[in-house]
Amino acid sequence: MKWVENHTPEEIATSISPQFPDADLDILTAVAKRYKDQDTWKPDLILTEEGLNHMMDIVELAGELDKRAPYEKIVTKKFAEKAMKSIQ
């Protein structure tokens, strides 16, 4: 996430474009810009309870969520915390 934080939407789109060979680079750039503008990619990698609830709100609005999962049952921070320590 540190890399994403320090690069432009155009650079992000170019770097991920091989994973999406059928996608237009302008569309990937627009998506990367939207994600950056929304602060979707957090530099600390930790999924907060607020973040999980926001994500579930979006999935719920799309009609794809039958039941919400409790944060403490599905989220662990230990891997993200370990990863963050290794890059600092």
N, CA, C and O atoms as a GROMACS GRO file, in nm:
protein
  352
    1MET      N    1   0.082  -0.119   0.000
    1MET     CA    2   0.000   0.000   0.000
    1MET      C    3   0.087   0.126   0.000
    1MET      O    4   0.045   0.231  -0.048
    2LYS      N    5   0.206   0.115   0.054
    2LYS     CA    6   0.296   0.230   0.049
    2LYS      C    7   0.324   0.268  -0.096
    2LYS      O    8   0.329   0.386  -0.129
    3TRP      N    9   0.343   0.168  -0.183
    3TRP     CA   10   0.369   0.195  -0.324
    3TRP      C   11   0.251   0.269  -0.386
    3TRP      O   12   0.269   0.368  -0.456
    4VAL      N   13   0.130   0.221  -0.361
    4VAL     CA   14   0.009   0.283  -0.415
    4VAL      C   15  -0.003   0.427  -0.366
    4VAL      O   16  -0.040   0.517  -0.442
    5GLU      N   17   0.029   0.448  -0.240
    5GLU     CA   18   0.021   0.581  -0.181
    5GLU      C   19   0.112   0.681  -0.253
    5GLU      O   20   0.080   0.800  -0.262
    6ASN      N   21   0.225   0.633  -0.303
    6ASN     CA   22   0.324   0.722  -0.362
    6ASN      C   23   0.325   0.723  -0.515
    6ASN      O   24   0.419   0.775  -0.575
    7HIS      N   25   0.224   0.668  -0.578
    7HIS     CA   26   0.219   0.665  -0.723
    7HIS      C   27   0.085   0.718  -0.774
    7HIS      O   28  -0.015   0.718  -0.703
    8THR      N   29   0.087   0.765  -0.898
    8THR     CA   30  -0.032   0.824  -0.959
    8THR      C   31  -0.129   0.714  -1.004
    8THR      O   32  -0.090   0.599  -1.020
    9PRO      N   33  -0.254   0.752  -1.026
    9PRO     CA   34  -0.349   0.655  -1.080
    9PRO      C   35  -0.302   0.595  -1.214
    9PRO      O   36  -0.325   0.478  -1.241
   10GLU      N   37  -0.236   0.676  -1.295
   10GLU     CA   38  -0.184   0.627  -1.423
   10GLU      C   39  -0.077   0.519  -1.402
   10GLU      O   40  -0.076   0.418  -1.471
   11GLU      N   41   0.011   0.543  -1.305
   11GLU     CA   42   0.116   0.444  -1.276
   11GLU      C   43   0.058   0.316  -1.218
   11GLU      O   44   0.104   0.206  -1.249
   12ILE      N   45  -0.043   0.331  -1.134
   12ILE     CA   46  -0.108   0.214  -1.076
   12ILE      C   47  -0.176   0.134  -1.186
   12ILE      O   48  -0.162   0.012  -1.193
   13ALA      N   49  -0.249   0.202  -1.272
   13ALA     CA   50  -0.320   0.135  -1.382
   13ALA      C   51  -0.222   0.061  -1.473
   13ALA      O   52  -0.248  -0.053  -1.513
   14THR      N   53  -0.113   0.125  -1.504
   14THR     CA   54  -0.013   0.060  -1.591
   14THR      C   55   0.044  -0.064  -1.524
   14THR      O   56   0.066  -0.166  -1.589
   15SER      N   57   0.068  -0.056  -1.394
   15SER     CA   58   0.129  -0.170  -1.324
   15SER      C   59   0.034  -0.288  -1.310
   15SER      O   60   0.078  -0.403  -1.307
   16ILE      N   61  -0.097  -0.261  -1.301
   16ILE     CA   62  -0.193  -0.372  -1.285
   16ILE      C   63  -0.252  -0.419  -1.418
   16ILE      O   64  -0.319  -0.522  -1.422
   17SER      N   65  -0.227  -0.346  -1.524
   17SER     CA   66  -0.289  -0.378  -1.653
   17SER      C   67  -0.262  -0.520  -1.702
   17SER      O   68  -0.350  -0.579  -1.765
   18PRO      N   69  -0.144  -0.581  -1.675
   18PRO     CA   70  -0.126  -0.720  -1.720
   18PRO      C   71  -0.225  -0.818  -1.655
   18PRO      O   72  -0.254  -0.924  -1.711
   19GLN      N   73  -0.277  -0.783  -1.537
   19GLN     CA   74  -0.374  -0.870  -1.469
   19GLN      C   75  -0.513  -0.857  -1.532
   19GLN      O   76  -0.600  -0.941  -1.510
   20PHE      N   77  -0.532  -0.751  -1.610
   20PHE     CA   78  -0.662  -0.722  -1.672
   20PHE      C   79  -0.642  -0.697  -1.821
   20PHE      O   80  -0.664  -0.586  -1.868
   21PRO      N   81  -0.602  -0.799  -1.896
   21PRO     CA   82  -0.564  -0.778  -2.036
   21PRO      C   83  -0.678  -0.727  -2.125
   21PRO      O   84  -0.651  -0.666  -2.229
   22ASP      N   85  -0.802  -0.750  -2.087
   22ASP     CA   86  -0.915  -0.705  -2.169
   22ASP      C   87  -0.967  -0.567  -2.128
   22ASP      O   88  -1.058  -0.515  -2.191
   23ALA      N   89  -0.909  -0.509  -2.023
   23ALA     CA   90  -0.956  -0.379  -1.975
   23ALA      C   91  -0.880  -0.266  -2.041
   23ALA      O   92  -0.758  -0.274  -2.062
   24ASP      N   93  -0.951  -0.162  -2.072
   24ASP     CA   94  -0.892  -0.042  -2.130
   24ASP      C   95  -0.811   0.031  -2.022
   24ASP      O   96  -0.855   0.043  -1.908
   25LEU      N   97  -0.694   0.080  -2.058
   25LEU     CA   98  -0.607   0.148  -1.961
   25LEU      C   99  -0.676   0.272  -1.902
   25LEU      O  100  -0.654   0.303  -1.784
   26ASP      N  101  -0.758   0.342  -1.981
   26ASP     CA  102  -0.829   0.459  -1.929
   26ASP      C  103  -0.928   0.419  -1.819
   26ASP      O  104  -0.947   0.493  -1.722
   27ILE      N  105  -0.990   0.304  -1.834
   27ILE     CA  106  -1.084   0.257  -1.732
   27ILE      C  107  -1.009   0.218  -1.605
   27ILE      O  108  -1.052   0.254  -1.495
   28LEU      N  109  -0.898   0.147  -1.620
   28LEU     CA  110  -0.818   0.111  -1.503
   28LEU      C  111  -0.768   0.236  -1.431
   28LEU      O  112  -0.765   0.241  -1.308
   29THR      N  113  -0.729   0.337  -1.508
   29THR     CA  114  -0.683   0.463  -1.449
   29THR      C  115  -0.796   0.530  -1.372
   29THR      O  116  -0.775   0.580  -1.262
   30ALA      N  117  -0.915   0.532  -1.430
   30ALA     CA  118  -1.031   0.594  -1.363
   30ALA      C  119  -1.064   0.521  -1.233
   30ALA      O  120  -1.096   0.584  -1.132
   31VAL      N  121  -1.056   0.389  -1.236
   31VAL     CA  122  -1.084   0.310  -1.114
   31VAL      C  123  -0.977   0.338  -1.008
   31VAL      O  124  -1.010   0.359  -0.891
   32ALA      N  125  -0.851   0.340  -1.049
   32ALA     CA  126  -0.743   0.368  -0.954
   32ALA      C  127  -0.760   0.507  -0.894
   32ALA      O  128  -0.739   0.526  -0.774
   33LYS      N  129  -0.798   0.604  -0.977
   33LYS     CA  130  -0.820   0.741  -0.927
   33LYS      C  131  -0.936   0.744  -0.827
   33LYS      O  132  -0.927   0.808  -0.723
   34ARG      N  133  -1.044   0.675  -0.860
   34ARG     CA  134  -1.159   0.671  -0.770
   34ARG      C  135  -1.120   0.608  -0.636
   34ARG      O  136  -1.156   0.660  -0.530
   35TYR      N  137  -1.046   0.497  -0.642
   35TYR     CA  138  -1.004   0.432  -0.518
   35TYR      C  139  -0.914   0.523  -0.435
   35TYR      O  140  -0.928   0.529  -0.313
   36LYS      N  141  -0.824   0.595  -0.501
   36LYS     CA  142  -0.737   0.688  -0.427
   36LYS      C  143  -0.820   0.801  -0.368
   36LYS      O  144  -0.800   0.838  -0.252
   37ASP      N  145  -0.913   0.857  -0.446
   37ASP     CA  146  -0.997   0.967  -0.398
   37ASP      C  147  -1.084   0.925  -0.281
   37ASP      O  148  -1.112   1.005  -0.191
   38GLN      N  149  -1.128   0.800  -0.280
   38GLN     CA  150  -1.213   0.748  -0.172
   38GLN      C  151  -1.132   0.700  -0.053
   38GLN      O  152  -1.188   0.662   0.050
   39ASP      N  153  -1.000   0.702  -0.065
   39ASP     CA  154  -0.914   0.651   0.042
   39ASP      C  155  -0.937   0.501   0.065
   39ASP      O  156  -0.933   0.453   0.178
   40THR      N  157  -0.962   0.429  -0.044
   40THR     CA  158  -0.989   0.286  -0.035
   40THR      C  159  -0.866   0.209   0.008
   40THR      O  160  -0.875   0.116   0.088
   41TRP      N  161  -0.752   0.249  -0.043
   41TRP     CA  162  -0.626   0.181  -0.012
   41TRP      C  163  -0.561   0.250   0.106
   41TRP      O  164  -0.505   0.358   0.092
   42LYS      N  165  -0.568   0.190   0.221
   42LYS     CA  166  -0.509   0.247   0.342
   42LYS      C  167  -0.362   0.208   0.355
   42LYS      O  168  -0.325   0.095   0.326
   43PRO      N  169  -0.279   0.302   0.397
   43PRO     CA  170  -0.135   0.272   0.407
   43PRO      C  171  -0.100   0.175   0.520
   43PRO      O  172   0.007   0.114   0.517
   44ASP      N  173  -0.188   0.159   0.618
   44ASP     CA  174  -0.152   0.073   0.731
   44ASP      C  175  -0.203  -0.071   0.718
   44ASP      O  176  -0.172  -0.154   0.803
   45LEU      N  177  -0.277  -0.103   0.615
   45LEU     CA  178  -0.326  -0.238   0.584
   45LEU      C  179  -0.427  -0.294   0.683
   45LEU      O  180  -0.476  -0.405   0.664
   46ILE      N  181  -0.460  -0.222   0.786
   46ILE     CA  182  -0.551  -0.273   0.890
   46ILE      C  183  -0.696  -0.249   0.848
   46ILE      O  184  -0.736  -0.136   0.821
   47LEU      N  185  -0.774  -0.357   0.844
   47LEU     CA  186  -0.917  -0.343   0.818
   47LEU      C  187  -0.985  -0.313   0.951
   47LEU      O  188  -0.992  -0.399   1.039
   48THR      N  189  -1.034  -0.191   0.966
   48THR     CA  190  -1.101  -0.151   1.090
   48THR      C  191  -1.246  -0.200   1.088
   48THR      O  192  -1.298  -0.240   0.984
   49GLU      N  193  -1.308  -0.196   1.204
   49GLU     CA  194  -1.450  -0.234   1.210
   49GLU      C  195  -1.532  -0.138   1.126
   49GLU      O  196  -1.627  -0.180   1.059
   50GLU      N  197  -1.498  -0.011   1.130
   50GLU     CA  198  -1.567   0.089   1.047
   50GLU      C  199  -1.550   0.056   0.899
   50GLU      O  200  -1.645   0.066   0.822
   51GLY      N  201  -1.430   0.018   0.860
   51GLY     CA  202  -1.403  -0.016   0.720
   51GLY      C  203  -1.481  -0.139   0.677
   51GLY      O  204  -1.535  -0.143   0.566
   52LEU      N  205  -1.487  -0.240   0.763
   52LEU     CA  206  -1.563  -0.360   0.732
   52LEU      C  207  -1.711  -0.326   0.718
   52LEU      O  208  -1.777  -0.374   0.626
   53ASN      N  209  -1.763  -0.245   0.809
   53ASN     CA  210  -1.904  -0.207   0.801
   53ASN      C  211  -1.934  -0.130   0.673
   53ASN      O  212  -2.038  -0.149   0.611
   54HIS      N  213  -1.842  -0.043   0.634
   54HIS     CA  214  -1.860   0.033   0.509
   54HIS      C  215  -1.863  -0.063   0.390
   54HIS      O  216  -1.947  -0.049   0.301
   55MET      N  217  -1.772  -0.159   0.388
   55MET     CA  218  -1.768  -0.257   0.280
   55MET      C  219  -1.898  -0.339   0.279
   55MET      O  220  -1.954  -0.365   0.172
   56MET      N  221  -1.945  -0.379   0.396
   56MET     CA  222  -2.069  -0.456   0.401
   56MET      C  223  -2.188  -0.372   0.358
   56MET      O  224  -2.282  -0.424   0.297
   57ASP      N  225  -2.187  -0.240   0.388
   57ASP     CA  226  -2.292  -0.150   0.340
   57ASP      C  227  -2.300  -0.154   0.188
   57ASP      O  228  -2.409  -0.162   0.130
   58ILE      N  229  -2.183  -0.146   0.123
   58ILE     CA  230  -2.177  -0.145  -0.024
   58ILE      C  231  -2.230  -0.277  -0.081
   58ILE      O  232  -2.310  -0.277  -0.174
   59VAL      N  233  -2.185  -0.388  -0.023
   59VAL     CA  234  -2.228  -0.519  -0.072
   59VAL      C  235  -2.377  -0.539  -0.046
   59VAL      O  236  -2.448  -0.599  -0.127
   60GLU      N  237  -2.423  -0.488   0.067
   60GLU     CA  238  -2.565  -0.498   0.101
   60GLU      C  239  -2.649  -0.418   0.002
   60GLU      O  240  -2.753  -0.465  -0.045
   61LEU      N  241  -2.604  -0.296  -0.030
   61LEU     CA  242  -2.676  -0.212  -0.128
   61LEU      C  243  -2.683  -0.279  -0.264
   61LEU      O  244  -2.778  -0.258  -0.339
   62ALA      N  245  -2.583  -0.358  -0.297
   62ALA     CA  246  -2.581  -0.430  -0.425
   62ALA      C  247  -2.672  -0.553  -0.420
   62ALA      O  248  -2.690  -0.621  -0.522
   63GLY      N  249  -2.730  -0.582  -0.304
   63GLY     CA  250  -2.819  -0.696  -0.290
   63GLY      C  251  -2.747  -0.829  -0.282
   63GLY      O  252  -2.805  -0.934  -0.310
   64GLU      N  253  -2.620  -0.825  -0.241
   64GLU     CA  254  -2.538  -0.947  -0.238
   64GLU      C  255  -2.501  -0.992  -0.098
   64GLU      O  256  -2.419  -1.082  -0.082
   65LEU      N  257  -2.560  -0.933   0.004
   65LEU     CA  258  -2.527  -0.971   0.142
   65LEU      C  259  -2.653  -1.011   0.216
   65LEU      O  260  -2.742  -0.929   0.238
   66ASP      N  261  -2.658  -1.136   0.254
   66ASP     CA  262  -2.774  -1.186   0.327
   66ASP      C  263  -2.764  -1.160   0.476
   66ASP      O  264  -2.865  -1.134   0.543
   67LYS      N  265  -2.641  -1.167   0.529
   67LYS     CA  266  -2.621  -1.152   0.673
   67LYS      C  267  -2.484  -1.090   0.698
   67LYS      O  268  -2.386  -1.128   0.634
   68ARG      N  269  -2.478  -0.996   0.789
   68ARG     CA  270  -2.351  -0.932   0.824
   68ARG      C  271  -2.269  -1.022   0.915
   68ARG      O  272  -2.322  -1.091   1.002
   69ALA      N  273  -2.140  -1.019   0.893
   69ALA     CA  274  -2.049  -1.098   0.976
   69ALA      C  275  -1.993  -1.009   1.087
   69ALA      O  276  -1.962  -0.892   1.063
   70PRO      N  277  -1.980  -1.062   1.208
   70PRO     CA  278  -1.922  -0.985   1.318
   70PRO      C  279  -1.772  -0.966   1.297
   70PRO      O  280  -1.700  -1.061   1.265
   71TYR      N  281  -1.727  -0.844   1.314
   71TYR     CA  282  -1.587  -0.806   1.293
   71TYR      C  283  -1.491  -0.900   1.365
   71TYR      O  284  -1.396  -0.951   1.305
   72GLU      N  285  -1.515  -0.923   1.492
   72GLU     CA  286  -1.421  -1.002   1.573
   72GLU      C  287  -1.415  -1.149   1.531
   72GLU      O  288  -1.322  -1.220   1.568
   73LYS      N  289  -1.512  -1.194   1.454
   73LYS     CA  290  -1.513  -1.333   1.409
   73LYS      C  291  -1.440  -1.353   1.275
   73LYS      O  292  -1.396  -1.464   1.245
   74ILE      N  293  -1.427  -1.246   1.195
   74ILE     CA  294  -1.370  -1.265   1.060
   74ILE      C  295  -1.244  -1.185   1.032
   74ILE      O  296  -1.182  -1.203   0.928
   75VAL      N  297  -1.206  -1.096   1.122
   75VAL     CA  298  -1.089  -1.011   1.096
   75VAL      C  299  -0.980  -1.039   1.199
   75VAL      O  300  -1.005  -1.046   1.319
   76THR      N  301  -0.859  -1.055   1.150
   76THR     CA  302  -0.741  -1.059   1.236
   76THR      C  303  -0.643  -0.955   1.185
   76THR      O  304  -0.624  -0.940   1.064
   77LYS      N  305  -0.582  -0.883   1.276
   77LYS     CA  306  -0.487  -0.779   1.238
   77LYS      C  307  -0.342  -0.829   1.239
   77LYS      O  308  -0.253  -0.758   1.192
   78LYS      N  309  -0.318  -0.949   1.290
   78LYS     CA  310  -0.180  -0.991   1.315
   78LYS      C  311  -0.095  -0.998   1.188
   78LYS      O  312   0.024  -0.965   1.194
   79PHE      N  313  -0.151  -1.040   1.076
   79PHE     CA  314  -0.072  -1.050   0.954
   79PHE      C  315  -0.038  -0.911   0.899
   79PHE      O  316   0.075  -0.888   0.855
   80ALA      N  317  -0.134  -0.820   0.902
   80ALA     CA  318  -0.110  -0.684   0.855
   80ALA      C  319  -0.009  -0.613   0.945
   80ALA      O  320   0.079  -0.541   0.897
   81GLU      N  321  -0.022  -0.634   1.075
   81GLU     CA  322   0.074  -0.571   1.168
   81GLU      C  323   0.215  -0.624   1.144
   81GLU      O  324   0.311  -0.547   1.147
   82LYS      N  325   0.227  -0.754   1.120
   82LYS     CA  326   0.358  -0.814   1.094
   82LYS      C  327   0.416  -0.760   0.962
   82LYS      O  328   0.535  -0.729   0.954
   83ALA      N  329   0.333  -0.749   0.861
   83ALA     CA  330   0.378  -0.697   0.732
   83ALA      C  331   0.424  -0.553   0.745
   83ALA      O  332   0.526  -0.515   0.688
   84MET      N  333   0.351  -0.473   0.820
   84MET     CA  334   0.388  -0.332   0.836
   84MET      C  335   0.522  -0.319   0.910
   84MET      O  336   0.602  -0.231   0.878
   85LYS      N  337   0.546  -0.406   1.007
   85LYS     CA  338   0.674  -0.402   1.079
   85LYS      C  339   0.790  -0.436   0.986
   85LYS      O  340   0.899  -0.382   1.000
   86SER      N  341   0.766  -0.526   0.892
   86SER     CA  342   0.874  -0.571   0.805
   86SER      C  343   0.914  -0.467   0.700
   86SER      O  344   1.023  -0.477   0.643
   87ILE      N  345   0.829  -0.367   0.675
   87ILE     CA  346   0.864  -0.265   0.575
   87ILE      C  347   0.906  -0.133   0.635
   87ILE      O  348   0.938  -0.039   0.562
   88GLN      N  349   0.906  -0.124   0.766
   88GLN     CA  350   0.943   0.004   0.828
   88GLN      C  351   1.086   0.008   0.871
   88GLN      O  352   1.132   0.108   0.925
   0.00000   0.00000   0.00000
